[in-house]
Amino acid sequence: MSQSYLPTLTVTDGIAHVRLNRPDKLNSLTLPVLDELVAIAGRIRRDSSVRAVILAGEGRSFSAGLDFAAVMGNPTGLGLAFLTRPWRGTNTFQEACWAFRRLPVPVIAAVHGHCFGGGLQLAMAADWRFTTADAQWSILEAKWGLIPDMSGMQSLKQQLPADVLKRLTITGETFDGARAVEYGVASEVVEDPLAASDNLAALIATRSPDAVAYGKKLVDETWTSGARATFAKERLRQLRLLIGKNAGIARTAAAKKVAPKFRPRSVH
């Protein structure tokens, strides 16, 4: 695959824009594309100036999912991609999505056109998913006699009731953006997902990057925890924020009624 078809990363005013860049194939995913997504997530994690991430697709679709012909045509690469990273517990297919879920900054997916299979699982790695009303969503793996295996089940089970998730996983039926919101797969139907993503990212960028990172971590870490474990996490995260520089900057700016000028994120 030509390098020109790999996903791209640009950072503007603290907002990382990740674009799937294979529009002639509806941004279908190949092994090199998955490898590049893993690499991009790593670059974002190491850049403490990044305040939010926007995932989107070039052309007519977000992503039509895995390019089975390309992937199955490389049996050696396919076998290697299935190997588990022991320090992560993920293989390449899973890491390409879950690496974005682990980022210490919010991730927003702007969905239009097709959002199928692996594309849907990548979108589910985001913290919010804006969709057009006519976008087409599907856990399409059922069509190929398969199940979602790119970390999607871990994300989907936090958003959907079990009966809905079983139905969509087993049938592979296609549903539009409005139904995606009804199911809990998408966050909101909007006319322009990219504009909505830009607006939310800009708002996030006005908040302390450390509070944003810990806010995301706290929800993720305590989603299935009991009360005592949640209380302990709250105390620990809050104490670290209170002694940090950015909380002081936020308090001073609020008192003076001026825009805060935060230091780079200290949470990784």
Backbone as CSV, one residue per row, in Angstrom:
resi,resn,N_x,N_y,N_z,CA_x,CA_y,CA_z,C_x,C_y,C_z
1,MET,0.847,-1.199,0.000,0.000,0.000,0.000,0.878,1.243,0.000
2,SER,0.522,2.201,-0.808,1.229,3.465,-0.826,1.085,4.175,0.510
3,GLN,2.162,4.845,0.918,2.124,5.597,2.169,1.031,6.656,2.157
4,SER,0.639,7.106,0.971,-0.371,8.161,0.884,-1.736,7.695,1.356
5,TYR,-1.929,6.384,1.489,-3.221,5.861,1.920,-3.280,5.593,3.419
6,LEU,-2.195,5.820,4.118,-2.181,5.582,5.556,-2.901,6.708,6.294
7,PRO,-3.411,6.433,7.480,-4.046,7.492,8.276,-3.075,8.637,8.528
8,THR,-3.622,9.831,8.667,-2.795,11.011,8.893,-3.064,11.598,10.275
9,LEU,-2.072,12.295,10.790,-2.191,12.998,12.070,-1.706,14.423,11.902
10,THR,-2.548,15.380,12.246,-2.145,16.779,12.321,-2.617,17.329,13.661
11,VAL,-1.817,18.188,14.249,-2.168,18.802,15.533,-2.235,20.305,15.333
12,THR,-3.401,20.879,15.593,-3.621,22.312,15.441,-4.243,22.862,16.713
13,ASP,-3.574,23.831,17.326,-4.082,24.458,18.558,-4.429,23.428,19.627
14,GLY,-3.596,22.409,19.726,-3.785,21.402,20.760,-4.790,20.321,20.424
15,ILE,-5.408,20.376,19.253,-6.385,19.366,18.850,-5.739,18.449,17.811
16,ALA,-5.699,17.156,18.110,-5.128,16.173,17.187,-6.221,15.674,16.246
17,HIS,-5.991,15.833,14.959,-6.944,15.379,13.941,-6.382,14.116,13.291
18,VAL,-7.061,13.001,13.490,-6.663,11.725,12.895,-7.650,11.405,11.780
19,ARG,-7.120,11.211,10.574,-7.986,10.972,9.421,-7.669,9.620,8.784
20,LEU,-8.692,8.793,8.654,-8.564,7.615,7.807,-8.509,8.113,6.373
21,ASN,-7.564,7.603,5.589,-7.202,8.289,4.349,-7.176,7.341,3.150
22,ARG,-8.198,6.516,3.060,-8.310,5.596,1.919,-9.704,5.748,1.303
23,PRO,-10.039,6.950,0.863,-11.421,7.233,0.465,-11.917,6.408,-0.710
24,ASP,-11.019,6.013,-1.621,-11.454,5.232,-2.778,-11.923,3.837,-2.387
25,LYS,-11.552,3.390,-1.192,-11.986,2.092,-0.664,-12.847,2.278,0.587
26,LEU,-13.500,3.434,0.682,-14.363,3.758,1.825,-13.622,3.612,3.149
27,ASN,-12.329,3.941,3.115,-11.478,3.904,4.307,-11.461,2.532,4.973
28,SER,-11.513,1.484,4.146,-11.417,0.135,4.695,-10.024,-0.070,5.289
29,LEU,-9.959,-0.946,6.271,-8.769,-1.101,7.103,-7.910,-2.267,6.630
30,THR,-6.623,-2.014,6.462,-5.653,-3.049,6.125,-4.651,-3.164,7.263
31,LEU,-3.770,-4.144,7.198,-2.772,-4.306,8.253,-1.866,-3.079,8.384
32,PRO,-1.369,-2.496,7.272,-0.577,-1.270,7.424,-1.372,-0.118,8.041
33,VAL,-2.654,-0.028,7.719,-3.491,1.016,8.320,-3.596,0.799,9.827
34,LEU,-3.805,-0.448,10.247,-3.908,-0.740,11.677,-2.597,-0.427,12.389
35,ASP,-1.479,-0.804,11.774,-0.174,-0.499,12.377,0.012,1.005,12.541
36,GLU,-0.414,1.756,11.537,-0.250,3.209,11.603,-1.158,3.822,12.665
37,LEU,-2.349,3.281,12.846,-3.229,3.775,13.908,-2.594,3.566,15.277
38,VAL,-1.973,2.413,15.482,-1.271,2.159,16.746,-0.152,3.183,16.939
39,ALA,0.613,3.429,15.874,1.723,4.382,15.959,1.221,5.798,16.230
40,ILE,0.131,6.188,15.586,-0.425,7.526,15.790,-0.889,7.707,17.228
41,ALA,-1.564,6.711,17.774,-2.005,6.803,19.167,-0.812,6.976,20.098
42,GLY,0.286,6.293,19.803,1.489,6.451,20.610,2.062,7.849,20.534
43,ARG,2.050,8.434,19.335,2.562,9.800,19.193,1.685,10.791,19.955
44,ILE,0.396,10.589,19.917,-0.513,11.480,20.646,-0.273,11.375,22.144
45,ARG,-0.123,10.158,22.652,0.106,9.958,24.085,1.362,10.691,24.555
46,ARG,2.387,10.677,23.725,3.658,11.298,24.117,3.650,12.815,23.976
47,ASP,2.661,13.374,23.316,2.588,14.819,23.092,1.703,15.448,24.167
48,SER,2.307,16.015,25.182,1.544,16.559,26.314,0.810,17.846,25.972
49,SER,1.015,18.365,24.758,0.291,19.571,24.351,-1.085,19.246,23.772
50,VAL,-1.333,17.986,23.440,-2.618,17.596,22.847,-3.708,17.635,23.905
51,ARG,-4.825,18.277,23.576,-5.929,18.437,24.527,-7.123,17.553,24.198
52,ALA,-7.273,17.175,22.920,-8.375,16.312,22.497,-8.024,15.736,21.131
53,VAL,-8.724,14.663,20.770,-8.486,13.977,19.499,-9.802,13.878,18.739
54,ILE,-9.747,14.128,17.434,-10.917,13.946,16.569,-10.581,12.892,15.524
55,LEU,-11.361,11.811,15.513,-11.224,10.737,14.530,-12.257,10.938,13.428
56,ALA,-11.834,10.885,12.187,-12.772,11.053,11.075,-12.240,10.322,9.855
57,GLY,-13.072,10.223,8.834,-12.675,9.578,7.593,-12.780,10.530,6.419
58,GLU,-11.833,10.436,5.513,-11.883,11.240,4.297,-12.897,10.641,3.317
59,GLY,-13.454,11.491,2.477,-14.357,11.005,1.449,-15.768,10.743,1.936
60,ARG,-16.394,9.699,1.407,-17.819,9.455,1.612,-18.151,8.666,2.871
61,SER,-17.144,8.180,3.584,-17.431,7.303,4.716,-16.437,7.490,5.850
62,PHE,-16.882,7.113,7.038,-15.948,7.002,8.163,-15.045,5.796,7.915
63,SER,-15.615,4.604,7.870,-14.865,3.410,7.491,-15.827,2.257,7.245
64,ALA,-15.606,1.555,6.140,-16.427,0.391,5.813,-15.919,-0.875,6.479
65,GLY,-14.914,-0.755,7.346,-14.427,-1.910,8.081,-13.194,-2.537,7.463
66,LEU,-12.912,-3.759,7.878,-11.698,-4.439,7.453,-11.758,-4.786,5.965
67,ASP,-10.641,-4.585,5.281,-10.497,-5.007,3.890,-10.089,-6.479,3.910
68,PHE,-11.070,-7.370,3.854,-10.794,-8.794,4.018,-9.887,-9.336,2.921
69,ALA,-10.075,-8.878,1.695,-9.252,-9.377,0.598,-7.784,-9.054,0.840
70,ALA,-7.511,-7.823,1.259,-6.130,-7.416,1.497,-5.536,-8.141,2.697
71,VAL,-6.312,-8.259,3.762,-5.802,-8.887,4.983,-5.595,-10.387,4.783
72,MET,-6.572,-11.064,4.182,-6.452,-12.508,3.975,-5.394,-12.839,2.928
73,GLY,-5.061,-11.865,2.082,-4.023,-12.072,1.086,-2.623,-11.994,1.650
74,ASN,-2.505,-11.717,2.938,-1.202,-11.641,3.605,-1.227,-12.550,4.832
75,PRO,-1.183,-13.878,4.639,-1.325,-14.797,5.771,-0.251,-14.635,6.834
76,THR,0.966,-14.303,6.426,2.022,-14.106,7.420,1.726,-12.890,8.286
77,GLY,1.369,-11.792,7.638,1.025,-10.585,8.389,-0.186,-10.792,9.264
78,LEU,-1.161,-11.552,8.765,-2.364,-11.837,9.544,-2.015,-12.612,10.804
79,GLY,-1.153,-13.614,10.659,-0.742,-14.387,11.826,-0.026,-13.539,12.852
80,LEU,0.869,-12.677,12.385,1.593,-11.799,13.310,0.647,-10.817,13.992
81,ALA,-0.355,-10.342,13.256,-1.298,-9.378,13.826,-2.143,-9.993,14.930
82,PHE,-2.286,-11.314,14.912,-3.065,-11.993,15.948,-2.258,-12.228,17.227
83,LEU,-0.935,-12.062,17.162,-0.111,-12.290,18.348,-0.429,-11.249,19.416
84,THR,-0.554,-11.700,20.644,-0.908,-10.806,21.746,0.318,-10.082,22.274
85,ARG,0.169,-8.778,22.508,1.202,-8.025,23.208,1.064,-8.347,24.698
86,PRO,2.011,-9.092,25.293,1.822,-9.530,26.690,1.738,-8.378,27.671
87,TRP,2.352,-7.256,27.357,2.315,-6.118,28.277,1.017,-5.319,28.141
88,ARG,0.225,-5.621,27.117,-1.034,-4.916,26.891,-2.243,-5.836,26.941
89,GLY,-2.048,-7.084,26.545,-3.178,-7.999,26.456,-3.990,-7.818,25.195
90,THR,-3.420,-7.133,24.203,-4.112,-6.887,22.940,-3.262,-7.374,21.775
91,ASN,-3.931,-7.760,20.682,-3.202,-7.985,19.438,-3.306,-6.719,18.586
92,THR,-2.779,-6.760,17.376,-2.758,-5.546,16.549,-4.161,-5.060,16.215
93,PHE,-5.074,-5.972,15.922,-6.449,-5.577,15.601,-7.083,-4.838,16.782
94,GLN,-6.876,-5.359,17.971,-7.454,-4.750,19.168,-6.735,-3.457,19.547
95,GLU,-5.406,-3.475,19.440,-4.626,-2.310,19.849,-4.898,-1.105,18.960
96,ALA,-5.202,-1.337,17.675,-5.485,-0.225,16.758,-6.658,0.612,17.235
97,CYS,-7.573,-0.006,17.968,-8.719,0.720,18.532,-8.483,1.074,19.992
98,TRP,-8.079,0.086,20.784,-7.987,0.285,22.231,-6.909,1.292,22.609
99,ALA,-5.900,1.480,21.777,-4.872,2.486,22.060,-5.483,3.876,22.150
100,PHE,-6.539,4.130,21.395,-7.222,5.427,21.477,-8.081,5.498,22.729
101,ARG,-8.674,4.389,23.118,-9.480,4.371,24.340,-8.612,4.655,25.569
102,ARG,-7.360,4.233,25.531,-6.455,4.412,26.673,-5.843,5.806,26.746
103,LEU,-5.987,6.604,25.719,-5.342,7.917,25.716,-5.809,8.759,26.902
104,PRO,-4.923,9.571,27.477,-5.302,10.420,28.611,-6.007,11.705,28.196
105,VAL,-6.443,11.764,26.955,-7.210,12.912,26.457,-8.490,12.386,25.820
106,PRO,-9.554,13.186,25.796,-10.801,12.736,25.180,-10.647,12.521,23.676
107,VAL,-11.356,11.523,23.187,-11.367,11.200,21.762,-12.801,11.331,21.255
108,ILE,-12.962,12.017,20.136,-14.278,12.254,19.543,-14.279,11.666,18.138
109,ALA,-15.283,10.878,17.806,-15.409,10.323,16.458,-16.487,11.079,15.692
110,ALA,-16.153,11.507,14.480,-17.095,12.190,13.589,-17.479,11.209,12.493
111,VAL,-18.697,10.693,12.557,-19.100,9.576,11.701,-20.079,10.030,10.619
112,HIS,-19.774,9.652,9.388,-20.687,9.865,8.269,-20.554,8.672,7.333
113,GLY,-21.500,8.515,6.434,-21.417,7.415,5.480,-21.456,6.059,6.163
114,HIS,-20.514,5.188,5.787,-20.466,3.843,6.348,-19.641,3.818,7.635
115,CYS,-20.146,3.086,8.610,-19.395,2.822,9.842,-19.642,1.349,10.173
116,PHE,-18.885,0.495,9.507,-19.129,-0.944,9.540,-17.981,-1.684,10.225
117,GLY,-18.302,-2.771,10.889,-17.298,-3.713,11.365,-16.186,-3.063,12.160
118,GLY,-14.957,-3.197,11.648,-13.809,-2.607,12.320,-13.902,-1.102,12.423
119,GLY,-14.585,-0.470,11.467,-14.794,0.974,11.549,-15.664,1.341,12.728
120,LEU,-16.716,0.556,12.952,-17.573,0.783,14.116,-16.786,0.581,15.401
121,GLN,-15.929,-0.435,15.428,-15.147,-0.689,16.638,-14.141,0.428,16.905
122,LEU,-13.592,1.003,15.846,-12.709,2.154,16.023,-13.492,3.340,16.569
123,ALA,-14.678,3.576,16.031,-15.514,4.669,16.539,-15.860,4.457,18.008
124,MET,-16.076,3.205,18.402,-16.423,2.908,19.789,-15.264,3.147,20.739
125,ALA,-14.051,3.261,20.212,-12.908,3.594,21.061,-12.933,5.058,21.482
126,ALA,-13.772,5.848,20.831,-13.900,7.265,21.179,-14.793,7.436,22.400
127,ASP,-14.643,8.573,23.051,-15.474,8.887,24.213,-16.835,9.424,23.795
128,TRP,-16.892,10.051,22.620,-18.157,10.532,22.051,-18.155,10.241,20.563
129,ARG,-19.345,9.989,20.033,-19.497,9.701,18.608,-20.632,10.549,18.048
130,PHE,-20.283,11.559,17.259,-21.271,12.355,16.544,-21.533,11.684,15.198
131,THR,-22.794,11.599,14.807,-23.148,10.920,13.563,-24.172,11.720,12.778
132,THR,-24.112,11.604,11.466,-25.195,12.137,10.645,-26.399,11.208,10.782
133,ALA,-27.573,11.740,10.493,-28.787,10.929,10.615,-28.787,9.766,9.632
134,ASP,-28.187,9.985,8.450,-28.235,8.950,7.419,-26.999,8.056,7.393
135,ALA,-26.088,8.216,8.349,-24.933,7.319,8.414,-25.413,5.883,8.598
136,GLN,-24.680,4.949,8.038,-25.039,3.532,8.126,-24.068,2.810,9.059
137,TRP,-24.607,2.202,10.092,-23.817,1.505,11.109,-24.113,0.009,11.056
138,SER,-23.118,-0.805,11.350,-23.356,-2.247,11.438,-22.176,-2.944,12.100
139,ILE,-22.493,-3.896,12.980,-21.482,-4.847,13.451,-21.437,-5.925,12.370
140,LEU,-20.714,-5.619,11.320,-20.840,-6.354,10.057,-20.140,-7.715,10.070
141,GLU,-19.375,-7.999,11.129,-18.632,-9.259,11.166,-19.533,-10.472,10.948
142,ALA,-20.804,-10.366,11.381,-21.729,-11.495,11.221,-21.878,-11.901,9.757
143,LYS,-21.767,-10.947,8.853,-21.888,-11.247,7.420,-20.819,-12.223,6.965
144,TRP,-19.657,-12.162,7.616,-18.523,-13.007,7.232,-18.400,-14.233,8.140
145,GLY,-19.421,-14.474,8.948,-19.373,-15.614,9.857,-18.426,-15.407,11.016
146,LEU,-18.243,-14.143,11.420,-17.284,-13.803,12.467,-17.959,-13.003,13.573
147,ILE,-17.173,-12.644,14.572,-17.623,-11.807,15.680,-16.713,-10.589,15.780
148,PRO,-17.141,-9.508,16.411,-16.263,-8.342,16.586,-15.099,-8.690,17.504
149,ASP,-13.875,-8.414,17.037,-12.696,-8.807,17.820,-11.612,-7.731,17.819
150,MET,-12.019,-6.468,17.608,-11.053,-5.373,17.611,-11.296,-4.471,18.821
151,SER,-11.534,-5.094,19.950,-11.824,-4.441,21.238,-13.253,-3.923,21.298
152,GLY,-14.014,-4.116,20.228,-15.363,-3.569,20.177,-16.284,-4.095,21.249
153,MET,-16.164,-5.368,21.594,-17.066,-5.931,22.591,-16.876,-5.261,23.948
154,GLN,-15.630,-4.966,24.300,-15.372,-4.294,25.571,-16.022,-2.916,25.602
155,SER,-15.968,-2.206,24.483,-16.582,-0.876,24.410,-18.097,-0.963,24.306
156,LEU,-18.574,-1.857,23.462,-20.013,-1.950,23.210,-20.793,-2.384,24.444
157,LYS,-20.227,-3.280,25.232,-20.980,-3.786,26.383,-21.168,-2.717,27.457
158,GLN,-20.369,-1.642,27.397,-20.545,-0.533,28.329,-21.631,0.436,27.865
159,GLN,-22.033,0.324,26.608,-22.970,1.286,26.033,-24.353,0.699,25.757
160,LEU,-24.415,-0.590,25.471,-25.656,-1.200,24.998,-26.196,-2.224,25.993
161,PRO,-27.518,-2.346,26.091,-28.104,-3.456,26.840,-27.708,-4.783,26.186
162,ALA,-27.646,-5.830,26.978,-27.191,-7.122,26.467,-28.058,-7.629,25.322
163,ASP,-29.379,-7.440,25.420,-30.243,-7.972,24.364,-30.005,-7.268,23.033
164,VAL,-29.798,-5.948,23.085,-29.525,-5.196,21.857,-28.173,-5.599,21.281
165,LEU,-27.164,-5.712,22.143,-25.827,-6.062,21.674,-25.810,-7.463,21.058
166,LYS,-26.497,-8.395,21.676,-26.559,-9.747,21.102,-27.221,-9.726,19.725
167,ARG,-28.307,-8.993,19.614,-29.012,-8.932,18.326,-28.114,-8.355,17.238
168,LEU,-27.473,-7.226,17.515,-26.650,-6.581,16.496,-25.424,-7.421,16.156
169,THR,-24.854,-8.095,17.155,-23.680,-8.936,16.926,-24.032,-10.166,16.102
170,ILE,-25.170,-10.750,16.378,-25.561,-11.998,15.719,-26.124,-11.765,14.322
171,THR,-26.899,-10.701,14.150,-27.557,-10.474,12.858,-26.731,-9.643,11.891
172,GLY,-25.901,-8.735,12.419,-25.148,-7.843,11.541,-26.024,-6.843,10.814
173,GLU,-27.236,-6.628,11.298,-28.156,-5.730,10.603,-27.624,-4.296,10.581
174,THR,-28.009,-3.561,9.559,-27.580,-2.179,9.381,-28.627,-1.238,9.963
175,PHE,-28.152,-0.174,10.622,-29.064,0.809,11.205,-28.505,2.206,10.985
176,ASP,-29.390,3.195,10.958,-28.960,4.561,10.652,-28.502,5.298,11.908
177,GLY,-28.091,6.551,11.723,-27.557,7.325,12.833,-28.544,7.536,13.955
178,ALA,-29.806,7.783,13.604,-30.818,7.993,14.639,-30.991,6.747,15.491
179,ARG,-31.021,5.585,14.842,-31.152,4.336,15.587,-29.871,4.050,16.383
180,ALA,-28.728,4.472,15.854,-27.467,4.292,16.581,-27.503,5.025,17.917
181,VAL,-28.074,6.228,17.918,-28.216,6.977,19.169,-29.210,6.276,20.088
182,GLU,-30.303,5.808,19.527,-31.312,5.095,20.316,-30.709,3.860,20.984
183,TYR,-29.882,3.133,20.249,-29.252,1.934,20.791,-28.180,2.266,21.833
184,GLY,-27.550,3.441,21.707,-26.441,3.798,22.573,-25.091,3.660,21.902
185,VAL,-25.096,3.323,20.607,-23.846,3.190,19.867,-23.248,4.561,19.570
186,ALA,-24.090,5.516,19.202,-23.653,6.886,18.937,-24.145,7.811,20.041
187,SER,-23.505,8.967,20.155,-23.846,9.915,21.213,-24.925,10.897,20.794
188,GLU,-24.831,11.384,19.552,-25.747,12.451,19.130,-25.806,12.520,17.611
189,VAL,-26.994,12.761,17.080,-27.160,13.023,15.647,-26.971,14.513,15.400
190,VAL,-26.115,14.859,14.462,-25.866,16.261,14.117,-25.784,16.380,12.598
191,GLU,-25.967,17.583,12.113,-25.891,17.803,10.666,-24.461,17.694,10.170
192,ASP,-23.514,18.192,10.975,-22.106,18.211,10.584,-21.269,17.639,11.726
193,PRO,-20.950,16.343,11.699,-20.193,15.735,12.791,-18.823,16.364,13.026
194,LEU,-18.158,16.783,11.957,-16.841,17.404,12.137,-16.953,18.737,12.868
195,ALA,-17.935,19.542,12.503,-18.125,20.827,13.180,-18.480,20.610,14.644
196,ALA,-19.350,19.647,14.911,-19.715,19.348,16.296,-18.506,18.867,17.080
197,SER,-17.666,18.060,16.441,-16.451,17.571,17.094,-15.487,18.715,17.384
198,ASP,-15.332,19.603,16.416,-14.459,20.766,16.614,-14.943,21.624,17.780
199,ASN,-16.246,21.840,17.863,-16.797,22.675,18.935,-16.572,22.046,20.304
200,LEU,-16.802,20.743,20.408,-16.595,20.075,21.693,-15.121,20.062,22.066
201,ALA,-14.258,19.796,21.093,-12.817,19.791,21.363,-12.342,21.168,21.821
202,ALA,-12.873,22.224,21.209,-12.498,23.584,21.604,-12.928,23.879,23.035
203,LEU,-14.104,23.396,23.426,-14.557,23.585,24.807,-13.664,22.821,25.776
204,ILE,-13.332,21.578,25.432,-12.449,20.778,26.284,-11.108,21.471,26.475
205,ALA,-10.620,22.114,25.422,-9.315,22.773,25.480,-9.295,23.968,26.425
206,THR,-10.456,24.435,26.877,-10.491,25.546,27.836,-10.372,25.056,29.276
207,ARG,-10.402,23.746,29.487,-10.338,23.178,30.832,-8.924,22.710,31.153
208,SER,-8.657,22.530,32.437,-7.348,22.027,32.852,-7.086,20.674,32.209
209,PRO,-5.966,20.523,31.504,-5.693,19.231,30.860,-5.531,18.094,31.859
210,ASP,-5.081,18.412,33.071,-4.942,17.370,34.086,-6.305,16.939,34.617
211,ALA,-7.199,17.899,34.834,-8.550,17.554,35.287,-9.299,16.777,34.208
212,VAL,-9.088,17.142,32.956,-9.716,16.413,31.854,-9.224,14.964,31.833
213,ALA,-7.909,14.790,31.948,-7.340,13.439,31.915,-7.839,12.596,33.076
214,TYR,-7.848,13.175,34.274,-8.309,12.411,35.436,-9.817,12.198,35.409
215,GLY,-10.556,13.144,34.841,-11.995,12.945,34.699,-12.299,11.742,33.822
216,LYS,-11.587,11.636,32.705,-11.764,10.485,31.817,-11.338,9.197,32.506
217,LYS,-10.165,9.240,33.157,-9.666,8.044,33.837,-10.611,7.588,34.939
218,LEU,-11.141,8.541,35.694,-12.003,8.188,36.820,-13.245,7.442,36.348
219,VAL,-13.855,7.930,35.286,-15.038,7.241,34.754,-14.665,5.846,34.258
220,ASP,-13.579,5.755,33.489,-13.182,4.459,32.934,-12.803,3.466,34.027
221,GLU,-12.076,3.946,35.041,-11.586,3.049,36.087,-12.673,2.596,37.056
222,THR,-13.717,3.393,37.211,-14.728,3.079,38.225,-16.060,2.639,37.630
223,TRP,-16.111,2.460,36.304,-17.383,2.165,35.635,-18.079,0.948,36.228
224,THR,-17.299,-0.053,36.594,-17.890,-1.268,37.170,-17.451,-1.483,38.617
225,SER,-16.879,-0.468,39.246,-16.381,-0.604,40.617,-17.494,-0.418,41.632
226,GLY,-17.266,-0.947,42.821,-18.159,-0.691,43.932,-17.905,0.682,44.526
227,ALA,-18.737,1.070,45.489,-18.661,2.412,46.065,-17.317,2.671,46.736
228,ARG,-16.818,1.739,47.551,-15.572,1.980,48.284,-14.398,2.198,47.339
229,ALA,-14.309,1.372,46.302,-13.216,1.526,45.340,-13.332,2.849,44.595
230,THR,-14.562,3.240,44.262,-14.775,4.517,43.578,-14.391,5.687,44.473
231,PHE,-14.785,5.640,45.740,-14.441,6.718,46.675,-12.927,6.856,46.791
232,ALA,-12.222,5.729,46.840,-10.762,5.765,46.955,-10.135,6.413,45.729
233,LYS,-10.645,6.066,44.549,-10.125,6.670,43.322,-10.409,8.167,43.295
234,GLU,-11.599,8.560,43.721,-11.937,9.985,43.771,-10.937,10.751,44.639
235,ARG,-10.680,10.216,45.824,-9.764,10.907,46.747,-8.369,11.024,46.153
236,LEU,-7.870,9.929,45.609,-6.513,9.921,45.072,-6.370,10.898,43.916
237,ARG,-7.301,10.841,42.974,-7.210,11.735,41.817,-7.353,13.197,42.235
238,GLN,-8.266,13.466,43.163,-8.483,14.849,43.583,-7.265,15.419,44.307
239,LEU,-6.643,14.622,45.160,-5.450,15.093,45.868,-4.337,15.440,44.888
240,ARG,-4.170,14.609,43.879,-3.129,14.881,42.888,-3.430,16.155,42.106
241,LEU,-4.692,16.399,41.837,-5.052,17.639,41.152,-4.827,18.853,42.044
242,LEU,-5.197,18.737,43.306,-5.092,19.872,44.229,-3.659,20.348,44.412
243,ILE,-2.709,19.419,44.361,-1.312,19.819,44.543,-0.637,20.153,43.211
244,GLY,-1.367,20.026,42.118,-0.797,20.301,40.803,-0.872,21.771,40.422
245,LYS,-0.083,22.151,39.450,-0.016,23.542,39.000,-1.289,23.983,38.281
246,ASN,-1.852,23.104,37.462,-2.974,23.523,36.623,-4.241,23.818,37.407
247,ALA,-4.447,23.126,38.534,-5.614,23.444,39.363,-5.488,24.850,39.933
248,GLY,-4.280,25.218,40.343,-4.052,26.574,40.836,-4.276,27.612,39.756
249,ILE,-3.827,27.307,38.558,-4.038,28.219,37.431,-5.528,28.402,37.171
250,ALA,-6.290,27.310,37.230,-7.738,27.388,36.999,-8.414,28.239,38.063
251,ARG,-8.036,28.058,39.329,-8.653,28.829,40.415,-8.332,30.312,40.290
252,THR,-7.085,30.614,39.977,-6.680,32.016,39.837,-7.410,32.682,38.673
253,ALA,-7.497,31.983,37.554,-8.179,32.542,36.383,-9.658,32.761,36.663
254,ALA,-10.281,31.823,37.382,-11.701,31.968,37.708,-11.929,33.170,38.616
255,ALA,-11.023,33.359,39.580,-11.165,34.486,40.504,-10.991,35.819,39.786
256,LYS,-10.078,35.851,38.826,-9.803,37.086,38.086,-10.708,37.252,36.865
257,LYS,-11.509,36.223,36.587,-12.407,36.227,35.431,-11.652,36.446,34.118
258,VAL,-10.555,35.692,33.985,-9.759,35.728,32.757,-9.606,34.296,32.246
259,ALA,-9.213,34.178,30.998,-8.993,32.848,30.424,-7.715,32.245,30.994
260,PRO,-7.760,31.015,31.481,-6.559,30.396,32.050,-5.553,30.018,30.967
261,LYS,-4.284,30.064,31.315,-3.219,29.614,30.425,-2.532,28.431,31.100
262,PHE,-2.999,27.244,30.763,-2.552,26.043,31.452,-1.178,25.578,30.987
263,ARG,-0.514,24.858,31.878,0.717,24.173,31.519,0.368,22.887,30.765
264,PRO,1.347,22.301,30.065,1.074,21.034,29.375,0.596,19.964,30.355
265,ARG,-0.129,19.023,29.836,-0.682,17.935,30.649,0.427,17.177,31.374
266,SER,0.228,16.918,32.667,1.195,16.141,33.445,0.738,14.706,33.660
267,VAL,-0.480,14.385,33.240,-1.041,13.042,33.398,-0.816,12.265,32.107
268,HIS,-0.285,11.055,32.235,0.039,10.257,31.038,-0.608,8.885,31.109
